[in-house]
Amino acid sequence: FARELAGSAVLYVNDAFGTAHRAHASTEGVTHHVEKSAMGYLIEKELEFLCDKLASPERPFLVILGGAKVSDKIEVITALLEKADSFIIGGA
């Protein structure tokens, strides 16, 4: 299906920040069937915002994480331990 989506394209630009982390045919799969892939301007804008907030967060800095598997969030938690004042971790 991803190959069909790619068609004869040589470049794929993903500008869907909210789904960029998902390994779907329309987001990750299509990248295997084009010569080049890149992020779009909206993803760039979201990443700049997040990097700015993580570099100098407002205090108190509360991290709220959710999802079905906490084990998938261990790297994020570890990376934010030094920066966050508090964590709220929930499951689905």
N, C-alpha and C positions, 0 to 999 in steps of 0.2 A: 504494500500500500504506500509506503514512504517513497518508493521508487516512482510510482505513478504520480504522487504529489510533486515530486521534483521535476518530472517531465524532462524537458530539454534545458532546464535552467542551469546556469553556471554559478549563480550566487543566490544565497538564501539569507535574508535579514529577519531576525526574530526581534519583534518589538513588543512581545507580550510578557512583561515582567512577572505577572502573577502565575504564569504557567511555565516559565523558563526552566524551572527545576524538575519538571516532569519528563519522563522518558517516553513521550508519545511519538507516534509516526509523524505528526504534523509539527513537532517542535525539535526533537532530537534525532529522530529517524531520518528525516529528510536531509540532514547535514552529511550523511554518509553517501549521498547520491548527487552532490554538487561539488564543484571545484573549491569554492570558498563559502564561508559563512561568517556572519557578523551580527553584532547586536545593533539594534536601532537606537534612535535618539531618545525615545521614552525610557528604555532600559538604562541608557547612559545617565539620564537625568535622575532616575530612581537610585542608581548606584552612587552617584555623586552626593545625593541627599543622605543616604545611609552612611557613607564614609564620613561625611561631615559630622553627623550626629554621634557616630561611634568615636570619632577623634576627640570631641569635646562635648560630651553629653550634658544636658541640663540635669540638675540634682533636685530631688533624688532620682536616680536612674533605675527604673523598675523594668525587668525583662519578663515578658509573659510568653511562654512557649506552650504550644499544644500539639496534639497529634496522636496517632494511634500507637506509635512506638517511641518511647523516651530514648531507647538505645540509638535511634537515628539522630538524636539531638545532642549526644555527648560531646561531639567536637565543638558545637556552637556554645554549649554551656561552658566547656573548658576555656574557650577563647574569650568569653565574657566575664569569667570569674573575677578578674582583676578590675574590670570596669564597672560592673553592676553593683548597686547598693542592695538590691533584693531580687529574688526570682519567684515567679509563680509558674509552676509546671503542672499542666493538666493533661489528661488523656482524652481519647475520643470514645 
